[in-house]
Amino acid sequence: MKVAILIDTWFPFVGGGQINAWEISKRLAEASYKVEIITRNCGQDNLENVKNLKLIKLGKSSKANDDIARVKYLWQTSIYVNRNKFDLVIAHAFLPGLIAKLYMIVKKKPAILVVHGTSVGTNLNHGIKALLEKIILTKIKYSAQITVSRDFLEIKNINKNIVYIPNGVNKIFFKSDPSMKREKNALLFVGRLHTQKNLINLIEAMKLLNKENSFAKLTIIGDGPQKQEILGLIKKYKLEGKIKLEGFKHSLELVKYFRSSSVFILPSTYEGQALTLLEAWASGLPVIVSKTGDNKYLVKEGINGFFIRNQTEPKSIAQTIKNALLDKKLSKLGQNGHLFVKNNFSWELSAQKTSLLISTIKK
């Protein structure tokens, strides 16, 4: 069976969508599917060669946030897929969903749309982007939809065949290292430096904690459009000794940060299913999160993590941090999270569920 995987942004840009597409595609290829990942050329990716898997990069090299290149990619992809024969198209949301639907109509072949979280219903996106997202995710009918986050199931949708298939976790995050010691009062954030992640309010919370002479320290791992704004605030509030901005790190480097921190924090305004949350738990870290996306289904207050009551208020974030760092069961919460991920999440299981869905569509 020949499968086309469509995704409009690729490595070296790293996000949950890219990791999911790659990990699932590898395992489908290992299960004897013939897979082509058709994506935009975003630069050198350094991914391994996998039997039965071809990586097709269209267009000249462009930056991940280049919207003009993204539109060109859609046009180039529509030509490519219609010139080739595929038994199934799997599009990763949301713009490639348009090409998947077109292929369904023209070639009379099934198509699946994978949703990695959405701002639909949140009022966080506006204008043409918000309208397009809503139409592609909820107003266009596909053979099936996969969502990595259960909150998408609650949104009004023309599609009825929607299957929840969560992300997995790279096995390297489960490996223990007795030589690594956790730093006390050490908070860790891992993710894009983007307004979605609510980092400005997190820094404002750190400013409040600093005024109270708190011992809390924060390490921020990642890159993105808010980098300069974040650096400016750290300098403005004289928090250089409290907040470190370490830039982007690959998985092997990330493991060290997860193992040397005491709490993982994710104060996002919205999420799908955050891979970094699963990675933190796999590494034995308790978590502080906002009650959004799959967070509200996965995190159990006082058992494997803590909820921020109102992530739009720095005072609320600061109070949650204080409560967490003072909790005597902090280590136990991390252990509970570790067991929860170990027993319920793997890329192998996610790929098996994807393959099962494909088989039901083809019947």
Backbone torsions as a table, in degrees:
resi	resn	phi	psi	omega
1	MET	NA	130.8	-177.4
2	LYS	-102.3	122.8	-174.0
3	VAL	-120.3	132.2	174.1
4	ALA	-101.5	126.6	175.8
5	ILE	-105.2	118.4	-178.2
6	LEU	-107.1	125.6	176.5
7	ILE	-150.5	130.2	-167.3
8	ASP	-88.7	-4.1	176.0
9	THR	-137.8	137.5	-172.0
10	TRP	-135.0	171.4	175.7
11	PHE	-55.3	146.6	17.1
12	PRO	-79.1	-5.8	170.7
13	PHE	-62.9	133.8	-177.1
14	VAL	-121.7	122.1	174.6
15	GLY	-146.6	173.7	-179.2
16	GLY	-59.5	-37.5	179.6
17	GLY	-62.7	-43.7	-179.7
18	GLN	-66.0	-43.7	-179.5
19	ILE	-64.8	-44.1	179.5
20	ASN	-61.0	-48.6	-178.5
21	ALA	-59.7	-41.7	-178.5
22	TRP	-69.5	-48.2	-176.3
23	GLU	-65.8	-41.2	179.0
24	ILE	-70.2	-42.2	-179.6
25	SER	-60.4	-42.7	179.0
26	LYS	-58.2	-43.7	-175.5
27	ARG	-75.8	-31.2	173.2
28	LEU	-65.4	-41.0	178.2
29	ALA	-63.8	-39.6	178.5
30	GLU	-66.9	-23.2	178.1
31	ALA	-91.7	17.2	173.4
32	SER	80.4	9.2	167.5
33	TYR	-71.7	148.0	171.3
34	LYS	-95.9	111.6	-170.0
35	VAL	-113.7	134.1	170.7
36	GLU	-121.9	119.8	172.9
37	ILE	-90.2	115.8	-177.6
38	ILE	-108.5	111.5	-169.9
39	THR	-139.3	180.0	178.5
40	ARG	-90.4	145.6	178.6
41	ASN	-76.9	103.8	179.1
42	CYS	-108.3	9.8	179.2
43	GLY	117.8	-169.5	-177.8
44	GLN	-69.1	131.9	-177.1
45	ASP	-109.3	-23.9	178.1
46	ASN	59.1	32.8	177.3
47	LEU	-87.0	153.1	-178.1
48	GLU	-74.9	159.3	174.0
49	ASN	-81.0	136.4	-178.5
50	VAL	-128.0	132.1	178.4
51	LYS	-60.0	138.9	180.0
52	ASN	71.7	10.0	-179.9
53	LEU	-125.9	124.4	176.3
54	LYS	-114.3	139.9	177.7
55	LEU	-109.7	115.8	-179.1
56	ILE	-108.8	113.8	178.0
57	LYS	-104.5	122.3	-175.9
58	LEU	-101.1	140.9	175.3
59	GLY	82.8	175.8	176.7
60	LYS	-74.7	158.2	179.3
61	SER	-59.5	132.7	-179.1
62	SER	-141.9	161.3	-179.8
63	LYS	-74.9	154.7	-176.1
64	ALA	-58.2	-35.8	-175.9
65	ASN	-95.2	17.9	-179.3
66	ASP	-82.2	100.0	-176.1
67	ASP	-68.4	-31.6	178.4
68	ILE	-66.3	-43.6	177.3
69	ALA	-63.9	-33.4	179.4
70	ARG	-66.6	-40.7	177.9
71	VAL	-66.9	-41.6	176.7
72	LYS	-59.3	-40.1	179.5
73	TYR	-59.4	-42.0	-179.9
74	LEU	-60.5	-43.0	178.9
75	TRP	-65.0	-46.8	-179.4
76	GLN	-63.8	-37.3	-179.8
77	THR	-68.3	-40.9	179.5
78	SER	-60.6	-38.7	177.5
79	ILE	-67.6	-45.7	-175.9
80	TYR	-62.1	-50.2	-175.0
81	VAL	-68.3	-30.3	-179.9
82	ASN	-78.7	-17.2	175.8
83	ARG	-88.6	-10.7	-178.3
84	ASN	-120.1	160.6	-178.5
85	LYS	-102.7	117.2	176.4
86	PHE	-123.7	144.0	177.8
87	ASP	-83.1	-20.9	-176.5
88	LEU	-158.5	142.8	173.5
89	VAL	-116.4	130.8	174.2
90	ILE	-117.2	115.7	-178.3
91	ALA	-105.7	136.9	176.3
92	HIS	-99.2	124.7	-168.0
93	ALA	-59.4	151.3	3.1
94	PHE	-120.3	-27.9	-175.6
95	LEU	-57.9	-41.2	178.3
96	PRO	-61.3	-12.6	174.6
97	GLY	-59.7	-29.9	177.7
98	LEU	-63.5	-41.5	180.0
99	ILE	-69.7	-38.8	178.5
100	ALA	-60.6	-43.9	179.4
101	LYS	-66.1	-41.6	178.0
102	LEU	-59.4	-41.5	179.6
103	TYR	-65.0	-38.4	176.6
104	MET	-58.0	-43.8	-176.1
105	ILE	-72.1	-47.8	-173.9
106	VAL	-74.4	-45.1	-173.0
107	LYS	-99.4	-6.0	-179.6
108	LYS	57.2	40.9	179.4
109	LYS	-117.8	154.0	-179.6
110	PRO	-71.4	155.7	178.4
111	ALA	-143.6	141.6	178.5
112	ILE	-119.4	136.7	173.9
113	LEU	-107.6	126.3	177.9
114	VAL	-99.8	124.9	-177.5
115	VAL	-106.2	124.1	-177.4
116	HIS	-104.9	31.4	-174.7
117	GLY	108.6	155.7	-177.2
118	THR	-150.6	152.6	174.7
119	SER	-95.8	3.2	178.1
120	VAL	-58.4	127.7	-179.7
121	GLY	86.5	-0.6	-177.2
122	THR	-101.4	-15.4	-174.7
123	ASN	62.4	22.3	-179.8
124	LEU	-91.2	-21.0	173.3
125	ASN	-113.3	152.3	-177.0
126	HIS	-138.1	166.5	173.5
127	GLY	72.2	-151.9	-173.7
128	ILE	-62.3	-35.9	-179.3
129	LYS	-64.1	-44.5	179.8
130	ALA	-64.6	-41.3	180.0
131	LEU	-64.9	-45.9	179.1
132	LEU	-60.2	-45.0	-179.5
133	GLU	-59.5	-45.0	-178.9
134	LYS	-64.3	-42.9	-179.4
135	ILE	-64.5	-49.3	-175.2
136	ILE	-66.9	-37.0	-176.3
137	LEU	-84.2	-30.9	-171.0
138	THR	-127.2	-12.5	-175.9
139	LYS	-111.0	-8.1	178.1
140	ILE	-108.3	133.3	-177.2
141	LYS	-94.1	128.8	177.7
142	TYR	-113.2	172.6	175.2
143	SER	-62.5	-34.8	177.1
144	ALA	-165.9	161.0	170.6
145	GLN	-123.8	143.8	171.6
146	ILE	-111.7	132.7	173.1
147	THR	-121.9	135.7	178.1
148	VAL	-86.4	-6.8	-177.4
149	SER	-129.6	132.4	-175.6
150	ARG	-70.1	-19.9	-178.8
151	ASP	-65.7	-23.3	178.2
152	PHE	-65.5	-26.5	179.6
153	LEU	-66.2	-19.4	-177.0
154	GLU	-86.7	-10.3	-176.3
155	ILE	-86.2	137.2	177.5
156	LYS	-59.0	129.5	-168.0
157	ASN	-151.2	136.3	176.6
158	ILE	-66.7	-26.0	178.9
159	ASN	-78.9	136.6	177.8
160	LYS	-110.0	-26.4	179.3
161	ASN	-88.7	77.9	-178.6
162	ILE	-115.9	123.2	-175.0
163	VAL	-116.5	130.3	176.3
164	TYR	-84.2	114.2	175.2
165	ILE	-129.0	104.4	-174.9
166	PRO	-71.0	166.1	173.4
167	ASN	-68.6	165.8	173.3
168	GLY	-107.9	-168.9	-179.8
169	VAL	-136.0	134.7	174.8
170	ASN	-62.3	133.0	-174.6
171	LYS	-62.5	-20.9	-178.3
172	ILE	-64.6	-23.7	-179.1
173	PHE	-75.1	-16.9	-180.0
174	PHE	-84.5	-20.0	-175.2
175	LYS	-69.7	131.1	-179.7
176	SER	-88.5	156.5	178.6
177	ASP	-141.5	96.1	-176.6
178	PRO	-57.6	-22.2	-178.3
179	SER	-75.4	-18.0	-179.1
180	MET	-85.4	128.4	178.8
181	LYS	-110.4	137.8	179.6
182	ARG	-78.6	131.9	177.9
183	GLU	-79.9	132.6	-178.7
184	LYS	-68.7	139.9	177.0
185	ASN	63.3	25.7	-176.0
186	ALA	-100.4	110.4	177.1
187	LEU	-89.2	146.8	179.0
188	LEU	-132.3	129.0	170.0
189	PHE	-115.8	135.5	175.5
190	VAL	-131.3	124.0	179.2
191	GLY	162.1	-177.4	178.1
192	ARG	-70.6	144.2	175.2
193	LEU	-85.7	80.5	-171.2
194	HIS	-136.9	152.9	-177.8
195	THR	-55.6	-31.2	178.8
196	GLN	-55.9	-32.5	-174.1
197	LYS	-84.1	-7.7	170.9
198	ASN	64.3	34.6	-175.2
199	LEU	-72.0	-27.8	179.6
200	ILE	-63.3	-44.4	177.1
201	ASN	-67.1	-31.4	175.9
202	LEU	-65.3	-41.9	178.4
203	ILE	-66.8	-38.5	175.7
204	GLU	-61.5	-37.0	177.0
205	ALA	-65.5	-40.8	177.9
206	MET	-64.0	-33.8	176.4
207	LYS	-63.6	-42.5	178.2
208	LEU	-63.1	-43.2	179.4
209	LEU	-64.4	-37.1	179.2
210	ASN	-64.0	-37.3	178.5
211	LYS	-65.3	-26.6	178.7
212	GLU	-89.7	8.6	-178.2
213	ASN	60.6	33.7	177.8
214	SER	-68.3	150.7	177.8
215	PHE	-87.2	0.5	-176.6
216	ALA	-62.7	134.9	174.7
217	LYS	-126.2	151.5	-176.5
218	LEU	-128.4	131.2	171.4
219	THR	-111.6	127.6	-179.9
220	ILE	-109.2	120.1	177.9
221	ILE	-109.3	125.3	177.4
222	GLY	145.1	176.1	178.8
223	ASP	-142.5	162.9	179.5
224	GLY	159.0	-176.7	-172.6
225	PRO	-65.2	-18.0	-178.5
226	GLN	-93.9	7.9	-174.7
227	LYS	-54.3	-52.0	-176.2
228	GLN	-66.2	-38.1	177.8
229	GLU	-62.8	-41.4	179.5
230	ILE	-66.0	-45.5	177.9
231	LEU	-60.4	-39.1	179.2
232	GLY	-63.1	-41.3	179.5
233	LEU	-68.7	-39.6	178.4
234	ILE	-59.6	-42.7	178.8
235	LYS	-69.7	-44.0	-178.4
236	LYS	-59.0	-42.9	-177.0
237	TYR	-89.8	2.9	179.7
238	LYS	55.6	49.9	-178.2
239	LEU	-106.8	19.8	-178.2
240	GLU	-56.7	-31.6	179.5
241	GLY	-83.7	-8.9	-176.7
242	LYS	-110.1	-27.0	-176.6
243	ILE	-127.3	127.9	176.1
244	LYS	-114.7	131.3	176.3
245	LEU	-106.5	109.1	-169.8
246	GLU	-99.5	-4.7	179.6
247	GLY	79.3	-174.0	-178.3
248	PHE	-73.4	141.5	177.3
249	LYS	-134.1	141.9	175.1
250	HIS	-78.5	168.6	-173.3
251	SER	-52.5	-46.0	-177.9
252	LEU	-62.2	-36.5	177.3
253	GLU	-74.1	-37.1	-178.6
254	LEU	-60.4	-38.6	-178.2
255	VAL	-52.4	-41.7	-177.9
256	LYS	-63.3	-39.6	179.7
257	TYR	-69.1	-41.4	177.9
258	PHE	-61.9	-37.9	-176.1
259	ARG	-79.6	-18.6	-177.6
260	SER	-102.8	-2.3	179.7
261	SER	-95.7	168.7	179.5
262	SER	-108.1	-26.2	179.1
263	VAL	-147.7	139.6	173.3
264	PHE	-97.7	137.0	-179.6
265	ILE	-126.6	134.5	-179.9
266	LEU	-138.5	90.8	-173.6
267	PRO	-92.5	28.1	-170.8
268	SER	-54.5	150.8	173.7
269	THR	-76.3	-32.8	170.8
270	TYR	-154.2	153.0	179.9
271	GLU	-143.8	164.2	165.0
272	GLY	-95.1	-107.6	168.4
273	GLN	-118.4	108.8	-173.7
274	ALA	-72.3	118.6	176.2
275	LEU	-61.1	-36.3	-177.8
276	THR	-64.6	-29.1	176.0
277	LEU	-64.8	-46.2	179.0
278	LEU	-64.6	-39.1	179.6
279	GLU	-65.6	-38.6	178.1
280	ALA	-63.2	-46.3	178.3
281	TRP	-63.6	-43.4	178.7
282	ALA	-57.0	-32.7	179.5
283	SER	-85.0	1.2	176.7
284	GLY	86.6	18.8	-178.7
285	LEU	-94.4	135.2	167.2
286	PRO	-71.0	161.6	-173.1
287	VAL	-130.7	151.8	169.6
288	ILE	-118.7	123.3	-176.7
289	VAL	-138.6	161.5	168.9
290	SER	-83.5	156.2	-175.7
291	LYS	-87.6	73.5	-177.6
292	THR	-141.5	159.0	178.9
293	GLY	56.1	-143.2	-179.3
294	ASP	-75.9	-9.4	177.5
295	ASN	-52.2	-43.6	-173.8
296	LYS	-68.9	-16.9	176.7
297	TYR	-94.5	-29.5	-172.9
298	LEU	-91.9	-38.4	-176.0
299	VAL	-84.8	132.0	175.8
300	LYS	-114.2	116.0	-175.3
301	GLU	-55.0	125.2	177.3
302	GLY	75.9	0.8	179.3
303	ILE	-111.7	-49.3	174.8
304	ASN	-130.9	6.0	178.6
305	GLY	175.4	-167.8	-176.6
306	PHE	-136.1	145.2	175.1
307	PHE	-100.3	139.2	169.9
308	ILE	-80.6	125.4	-176.6
309	ARG	-65.1	-42.2	179.9
310	ASN	-144.2	100.9	-174.7
311	GLN	-72.1	-9.7	178.1
312	THR	-84.3	-7.5	-179.5
313	GLU	-112.6	113.2	178.4
314	PRO	-53.1	-34.6	-179.8
315	LYS	-62.2	-38.7	179.4
316	SER	-69.0	-39.9	177.1
317	ILE	-63.9	-44.8	-179.0
318	ALA	-61.5	-42.0	-179.2
319	GLN	-65.0	-39.0	178.6
320	THR	-65.5	-40.0	177.5
321	ILE	-61.5	-45.7	179.5
322	LYS	-60.1	-46.0	-179.2
323	ASN	-61.8	-41.0	-178.4
324	ALA	-66.5	-47.5	-176.3
325	LEU	-67.3	-22.7	179.2
326	LEU	-91.8	-8.2	-177.3
327	ASP	-70.7	123.8	-177.5
328	LYS	-73.1	-14.3	-179.6
329	LYS	-97.7	16.9	-173.1
330	LEU	-54.8	-46.0	-179.2
331	SER	-63.6	-39.2	179.3
332	LYS	-63.9	-38.2	178.3
333	LEU	-61.1	-40.3	177.9
334	GLY	-65.0	-39.8	178.1
335	GLN	-65.0	-39.7	178.5
336	ASN	-63.5	-41.5	178.4
337	GLY	-63.8	-40.4	179.1
338	HIS	-59.9	-47.9	-179.2
339	LEU	-66.1	-37.4	-179.8
340	PHE	-61.9	-46.9	179.8
341	VAL	-68.5	-43.1	-178.5
342	LYS	-58.3	-36.5	-175.5
343	ASN	-88.1	-13.5	-170.6
344	ASN	-128.4	-12.8	-172.7
345	PHE	-132.6	125.1	172.6
346	SER	-157.8	151.3	178.2
347	TRP	-67.0	-29.7	178.1
348	GLU	-63.2	-45.2	179.7
349	LEU	-65.8	-41.7	179.1
350	SER	-63.0	-40.8	178.9
351	ALA	-66.7	-38.9	178.0
352	GLN	-62.1	-42.1	179.3
353	LYS	-67.3	-37.0	177.0
354	THR	-64.8	-44.1	179.5
355	SER	-62.5	-39.0	178.2
356	LEU	-63.7	-42.8	177.9
357	LEU	-62.2	-43.4	178.8
358	ILE	-59.0	-42.8	-177.8
359	SER	-65.0	-34.4	179.4
360	THR	-73.2	-32.7	179.0
361	ILE	-69.6	-37.7	-176.5
362	LYS	-73.6	-18.6	-176.9
363	LYS	-73.8	NA	NA
